[in-house]
């Protein structure tokens, strides 16, 4: 199986989606509590190849990010080069030719109607076909449900003895009819590569969008950046931010964008960080430590001690389903800065108060304030080992297309809105002026 997977990946196949699960090989019941030991992580995925081939493989925790990158079709050598740019101390050579700002929505719309026209037309046709198939399935479910309710009402009105298993029988009938429809209509289309499906895989419009259009969007914004569909920041990179305590985190995410923008080495992705207690009540859900966007870049000033910014949470922040502060930490004492509005928005901690003032200049504080106001983000920021990490605990996954909406109507509104949201991430480099030429 592994050899076959290697061959398919070498031929350019990619995973359409990845479902992660964790199995504990040993569970010791202790009253209402369970002690769970020997966790094994599994990846279940399907490749966009012909014929369909599904895999469910155990993956060592340390290799999970790399495996996702490979399943996304990424080159590990190129990825490691980008990571070296971010995390090493090697010199960054400033080239004015690379210092190009993000292009406007109007420029992107022109790009859509010229370079991407065929891709957009093909995706819209597949989206419509998928919508028709989905509508047929929903109609079948509605008809069967209405029939069940109508028959039940007639049964009760007629005074006949009520069968306690009546609803269960109808439920089974609905499921049987739907799965017959699935295996006779949808699955064969998947194997033949018709409609919204490439040969061998039940692909979503979202997968096809990311595979055919989003990659080109990223290159349009920044030619020296790469999009890795299933990729995300890993455990070592998380700890390298200086933001999180050491713990056994379950890290998932997608849409890693990594490379250089305006000369600055960076990476960002959608990220979810969870913690599963080894001793817990049965069926107790993991604790979500973070859910949002995670951005890391080389900073344009050298510094020797870390500086931490945490948001002063208002009502919206306190109502979130995750509490990042449980798992983050900061060194040093609270710093009082001269900007009252900034101090109302953030707590600042540093080992060296002079270093904090050196980094947090009036102009940088102003840019951080404007960023938080413009995006309404819940920002945790660290300056650590010559890197800046910006973690927006937004409680949402940014880079997902709305599959039920046309991508060509209203002058490509769905795509231009998506482009604008993507530009907001790249704009962190512009907003914080990380491209200021100070490298020698």
NORFENRA-V91243 format. One record per residue. N is the residue number from 1. RES is the residue in one letter. PHI is phi in whole degrees, 0 to 359 (NA if undefined). D_FIRST is the distance of its C-alpha to the first C-alpha in Angstrom with 1 decimal. Layout:
# NORFENRA-V91243
[[N | RES | PHI | D_FIRST] [N | RES | PHI | D_FIRST]]
This chain:
# NORFENRA-V91243
[[1 | X | NA | 0.0] [2 | X | 295 | 3.8] [3 | X | 297 | 5.5] [4 | X | 297 | 5.1] [5 | X | 299 | 6.2] [6 | X | 300 | 8.6] [7 | X | 296 | 10.0] [8 | X | 295 | 10.7] [9 | X | 293 | 12.3] [10 | X | 293 | 14.2] [11 | X | 273 | 15.5] [12 | X | 101 | 17.0] [13 | X | 292 | 15.0] [14 | X | 228 | 15.9] [15 | X | 282 | 15.4] [16 | X | 286 | 18.2] [17 | X | 201 | 18.6] [18 | X | 228 | 17.3] [19 | X | 251 | 18.3] [20 | X | 259 | 18.7] [21 | X | 215 | 19.6] [22 | X | 233 | 20.8] [23 | X | 241 | 20.8] [24 | X | 266 | 23.5] [25 | X | 288 | 22.8] [26 | X | 231 | 26.5] [27 | X | 232 | 29.2] [28 | X | 251 | 32.8] [29 | X | 287 | 35.3] [30 | X | 221 | 38.7] [31 | X | 66 | 41.0] [32 | X | 276 | 40.1] [33 | X | 255 | 37.8] [34 | X | 238 | 34.3] [35 | X | 258 | 33.1] [36 | X | 250 | 29.4] [37 | X | 230 | 27.6] [38 | X | 56 | 24.3] [39 | X | 286 | 22.6] [40 | X | 232 | 18.9] [41 | X | 269 | 17.8] [42 | X | 239 | 15.0] [43 | X | 247 | 14.0] [44 | X | 247 | 13.4] [45 | X | 205 | 13.3] [46 | X | 233 | 13.2] [47 | X | 270 | 13.2] [48 | X | 277 | 16.4] [49 | X | 235 | 14.9] [50 | X | 232 | 15.8] [51 | X | 278 | 14.6] [52 | X | 300 | 13.8] [53 | X | 215 | 10.3] [54 | X | 255 | 10.4] [55 | X | 228 | 8.5] [56 | X | 221 | 10.3] [57 | X | 236 | 9.6] [58 | X | 286 | 12.5] [59 | X | 230 | 14.0] [60 | X | 303 | 17.1] [61 | X | 307 | 20.2] [62 | X | 295 | 21.4] [63 | X | 259 | 18.3] [64 | X | 300 | 18.2] [65 | X | 299 | 20.6] [66 | X | 297 | 18.9] [67 | X | 296 | 15.4] [68 | X | 295 | 17.4] [69 | X | 297 | 19.2] [70 | X | 295 | 16.2] [71 | X | 293 | 14.9] [72 | X | 271 | 18.6] [73 | X | 86 | 18.6] [74 | X | 278 | 20.9] [75 | X | 272 | 21.8] [76 | X | 294 | 21.7] [77 | X | 298 | 24.6] [78 | X | 296 | 26.7] [79 | X | 298 | 26.0] [80 | X | 295 | 27.1] [81 | X | 298 | 30.2] [82 | X | 296 | 31.1] [83 | X | 296 | 30.7] [84 | X | 297 | 32.8] [85 | X | 302 | 35.5] [86 | X | 282 | 35.7] [87 | X | 258 | 35.5] [88 | X | 269 | 37.1] [89 | X | 258 | 40.8] [90 | X | 294 | 40.7] [91 | X | 292 | 43.3] [92 | X | 259 | 42.8] [93 | X | 272 | 44.9] [94 | X | 279 | 46.7] [95 | X | 234 | 46.7] [96 | X | 306 | 48.9] [97 | X | 294 | 47.0] [98 | X | 271 | 43.9] [99 | X | 271 | 46.1] [100 | X | 250 | 45.7] [101 | X | 291 | 46.1] [102 | X | 299 | 44.0] [103 | X | 280 | 45.0] [104 | X | 286 | 46.8] [105 | X | 297 | 45.7] [106 | X | 297 | 48.0] [107 | X | 295 | 46.3] [108 | X | 294 | 42.9] [109 | X | 297 | 44.3] [110 | X | 297 | 45.5] [111 | X | 296 | 42.0] [112 | X | 299 | 40.6] [113 | X | 278 | 43.0] [114 | X | 244 | 42.4] [115 | X | 291 | 39.1] [116 | X | 256 | 37.0] [117 | X | 302 | 38.9] [118 | X | 293 | 36.3] [119 | X | 297 | 33.4] [120 | X | 294 | 35.6] [121 | X | 298 | 36.8] [122 | X | 297 | 33.3] [123 | X | 294 | 32.1] [124 | X | 295 | 35.3] [125 | X | 297 | 34.8] [126 | X | 292 | 31.3] [127 | X | 297 | 32.7] [128 | X | 296 | 35.5] [129 | X | 298 | 33.2] [130 | X | 296 | 31.1] [131 | X | 297 | 34.4] [132 | X | 297 | 35.6] [133 | X | 298 | 32.5] [134 | X | 295 | 32.9] [135 | X | 296 | 36.6] [136 | X | 298 | 36.1] [137 | X | 299 | 33.9] [138 | X | 293 | 36.5] [139 | X | 297 | 39.3] [140 | X | 301 | 37.8] [141 | X | 296 | 37.4] [142 | X | 295 | 41.0] [143 | X | 300 | 42.5] [144 | X | 295 | 41.0] [145 | X | 293 | 42.1] [146 | X | 298 | 45.6] [147 | X | 298 | 45.8] [148 | X | 296 | 44.9] [149 | X | 295 | 47.5] [150 | X | 298 | 50.1] [151 | X | 295 | 49.6] [152 | X | 295 | 49.9] [153 | X | 297 | 53.1] [154 | X | 297 | 54.6] [155 | X | 299 | 53.7] [156 | X | 290 | 55.4] [157 | X | 295 | 58.4] [158 | X | 286 | 59.0] [159 | X | 80 | 59.5] [160 | X | 289 | 57.0] [161 | X | 296 | 55.3] [162 | X | 280 | 52.3] [163 | X | 279 | 49.0] [164 | X | 297 | 47.3] [165 | X | 259 | 43.9] [166 | X | 301 | 44.8] [167 | X | 295 | 42.8] [168 | X | 296 | 39.8] [169 | X | 296 | 40.0] [170 | X | 294 | 40.3] [171 | X | 300 | 37.4] [172 | X | 296 | 35.2] [173 | X | 297 | 36.6] [174 | X | 298 | 35.9] [175 | X | 298 | 32.3] [176 | X | 297 | 31.9] [177 | X | 298 | 33.6] [178 | X | 295 | 31.6] [179 | X | 288 | 28.2] [180 | X | 297 | 29.5] [181 | X | 300 | 30.4] [182 | X | 298 | 27.0] [183 | X | 283 | 25.1] [184 | X | 270 | 27.8] [185 | X | 242 | 28.6] [186 | X | 291 | 26.3] [187 | X | 298 | 22.8] [188 | X | 300 | 23.8] [189 | X | 297 | 25.3] [190 | X | 297 | 22.0] [191 | X | 293 | 20.2] [192 | X | 272 | 23.2] [193 | X | 75 | 23.5] [194 | X | 259 | 27.0] [195 | X | 60 | 29.1] [196 | X | 271 | 27.5] [197 | X | 235 | 24.0] [198 | X | 276 | 21.9] [199 | X | 307 | 19.8] [200 | X | 87 | 16.7] [201 | X | 207 | 17.7] [202 | X | 276 | 20.6] [203 | X | 274 | 22.0] [204 | X | 266 | 25.2] [205 | X | 300 | 28.2] [206 | X | 299 | 27.7] [207 | X | 296 | 24.3] [208 | X | 294 | 25.9] [209 | X | 298 | 29.0] [210 | X | 293 | 27.2] [211 | X | 284 | 25.1] [212 | X | 251 | 28.1] [213 | X | 242 | 31.2] [214 | X | 298 | 30.9] [215 | X | 303 | 29.5] [216 | X | 287 | 32.6] [217 | X | 300 | 34.8] [218 | X | 300 | 33.8] [219 | X | 295 | 34.6] [220 | X | 295 | 37.8] [221 | X | 288 | 38.9] [222 | X | 214 | 37.8] [223 | X | 300 | 36.6] [224 | X | 259 | 35.3] [225 | X | 243 | 33.1] [226 | X | 236 | 29.4] [227 | X | 253 | 27.8] [228 | X | 241 | 24.3] [229 | X | 305 | 23.5] [230 | X | 261 | 21.4] [231 | X | 280 | 22.9] [232 | X | 195 | 25.6] [233 | X | 294 | 27.7] [234 | X | 262 | 26.2] [235 | X | 298 | 27.8] [236 | X | 297 | 29.5] [237 | X | 290 | 30.9] [238 | X | 299 | 32.1] [239 | X | 292 | 34.1] [240 | X | 293 | 35.3] [241 | X | 288 | 37.2] [242 | X | 74 | 39.5] [243 | X | 264 | 39.6] [244 | X | 253 | 37.4] [245 | X | 291 | 37.9] [246 | X | 288 | 35.1] [247 | X | 196 | 33.2] [248 | X | 269 | 29.8] [249 | X | 267 | 29.1] [250 | X | 264 | 26.3] [251 | X | 253 | 26.2] [252 | X | 231 | 24.8] [253 | X | 169 | 25.9] [254 | X | 194 | 25.4] [255 | X | 55 | 27.2] [256 | X | 287 | 27.6] [257 | X | 240 | 30.3] [258 | X | 218 | 31.0] [259 | X | 147 | 33.1] [260 | X | 231 | 36.9] [261 | X | 225 | 39.5] [262 | X | 53 | 43.1] [263 | X | 81 | 42.2] [264 | X | 275 | 40.9] [265 | X | 289 | 37.4] [266 | X | 205 | 35.9] [267 | X | 206 | 32.9] [268 | X | 209 | 32.9] [269 | X | 197 | 30.6] [270 | X | 280 | 30.7] [271 | X | 219 | 30.0] [272 | X | 235 | 29.9] [273 | X | 239 | 30.6] [274 | X | 234 | 30.6] [275 | X | 231 | 31.5] [276 | X | 253 | 30.5] [277 | X | 288 | 33.0] [278 | X | 289 | 31.8] [279 | X | 243 | 34.9] [280 | X | 206 | 35.5] [281 | X | 288 | 36.7] [282 | X | 300 | 34.4] [283 | X | 66 | 32.7] [284 | X | 289 | 34.3] [285 | X | 283 | 32.7] [286 | X | 296 | 31.8] [287 | X | 270 | 34.6] [288 | X | 276 | 34.2] [289 | X | 270 | 35.6] [290 | X | 200 | 35.2] [291 | X | 210 | 34.2] [292 | X | 173 | 35.1] [293 | X | 248 | 35.0] [294 | X | 237 | 34.6] [295 | X | 236 | 36.2] [296 | X | 226 | 36.6] [297 | X | 209 | 38.6] [298 | X | 293 | 40.7] [299 | X | 272 | 44.2] [300 | X | 264 | 47.1] [301 | X | 226 | 49.3] [302 | X | 270 | 48.9] [303 | X | 208 | 49.5] [304 | X | 251 | 49.4] [305 | X | 232 | 49.1] [306 | X | 284 | 47.0] [307 | X | 229 | 48.4] [308 | X | 235 | 47.1] [309 | X | 240 | 47.9] [310 | X | 234 | 47.2] [311 | X | 286 | 48.5] [312 | X | 279 | 51.4] [313 | X | 285 | 49.9] [314 | X | 270 | 51.9] [315 | X | 299 | 51.5] [316 | X | 298 | 48.4] [317 | X | 294 | 46.6] [318 | X | 289 | 47.6] [319 | X | 270 | 46.3] [320 | X | 293 | 42.7] [321 | X | 277 | 39.9] [322 | X | 231 | 38.8] [323 | X | 229 | 41.0] [324 | X | 298 | 39.8] [325 | X | 295 | 42.9] [326 | X | 295 | 41.6] [327 | X | 246 | 38.9] [328 | X | 261 | 40.6] [329 | X | 211 | 43.4] [330 | X | 216 | 46.1] [331 | X | 255 | 48.3] [332 | X | 90 | 52.0] [333 | X | 251 | 54.8] [334 | X | 291 | 55.3] [335 | X | 254 | 56.8] [336 | X | 257 | 59.5] [337 | X | 257 | 59.6] [338 | X | 276 | 62.4] [339 | X | 264 | 60.6] [340 | X | 299 | 61.5] [341 | X | 295 | 59.1] [342 | X | 298 | 56.2] [343 | X | 290 | 57.0] [344 | X | 285 | 57.1] [345 | X | 266 | 53.6] [346 | X | 222 | 52.0] [347 | X | 267 | 52.4] [348 | X | 239 | 52.2] [349 | X | 233 | 51.5] [350 | X | 201 | 51.8] [351 | X | 286 | 52.6] [352 | X | 241 | 55.0] [353 | X | 294 | 57.1] [354 | X | 294 | 58.2] [355 | X | 299 | 54.6] [356 | X | 299 | 54.0] [357 | X | 289 | 57.0] [358 | X | 294 | 56.0] [359 | X | 282 | 52.6] [360 | X | 270 | 53.8] [361 | X | 290 | 56.4] [362 | X | 307 | 58.4] [363 | X | 291 | 56.5] [364 | X | 291 | 53.0] [365 | X | 300 | 54.0] [366 | X | 297 | 55.3] [367 | X | 292 | 52.0] [368 | X | 295 | 50.0] [369 | X | 299 | 52.4] [370 | X | 295 | 52.1] [371 | X | 299 | 48.3] [372 | X | 295 | 48.4] [373 | X | 289 | 51.0] [374 | X | 294 | 49.4] [375 | X | 262 | 45.9] [376 | X | 53 | 47.1] [377 | X | 271 | 44.4] [378 | X | 252 | 44.2] [379 | X | 266 | 43.8] [380 | X | 246 | 43.1] [381 | X | 231 | 43.7] [382 | X | 233 | 43.5] [383 | X | 252 | 44.8] [384 | X | 214 | 42.9] [385 | X | 50 | 42.5] [386 | X | 64 | 43.5] [387 | X | 232 | 41.1] [388 | X | 247 | 41.8] [389 | X | 243 | 39.5] [390 | X | 240 | 40.4] [391 | X | 252 | 38.6] [392 | X | 263 | 39.7] [393 | X | 280 | 39.1] [394 | X | 276 | 39.5] [395 | X | 66 | 37.6] [396 | X | 208 | 35.9] [397 | X | 260 | 32.9] [398 | X | 287 | 34.5] [399 | X | 265 | 32.3] [400 | X | 234 | 31.6] [401 | X | 280 | 33.2] [402 | X | 278 | 35.2] [403 | X | 287 | 33.4] [404 | X | 269 | 36.4] [405 | X | 242 | 38.7] [406 | X | 296 | 39.4] [407 | X | 267 | 38.5] [408 | X | 247 | 41.4] [409 | X | 290 | 44.3] [410 | X | 52 | 47.0] [411 | X | 59 | 46.4] [412 | X | 63 | 42.7] [413 | X | 301 | 43.5] [414 | X | 302 | 40.0] [415 | X | 286 | 38.7] [416 | X | 290 | 41.7] [417 | X | 296 | 41.7] [418 | X | 298 | 38.0] [419 | X | 299 | 39.1] [420 | X | 296 | 42.0] [421 | X | 295 | 39.8] [422 | X | 294 | 37.5] [423 | X | 298 | 40.6] [424 | X | 301 | 41.8] [425 | X | 289 | 38.9] [426 | X | 297 | 39.8] [427 | X | 293 | 43.4] [428 | X | 304 | 43.0] [429 | X | 294 | 43.4] [430 | X | 287 | 46.5] [431 | X | 299 | 47.9] [432 | X | 268 | 47.7] [433 | X | 56 | 48.9] [434 | X | 287 | 46.0] [435 | X | 268 | 46.6] [436 | X | 302 | 50.1] [437 | X | 283 | 50.6] [438 | X | 235 | 51.1] [439 | X | 287 | 48.6] [440 | X | 256 | 50.6]]
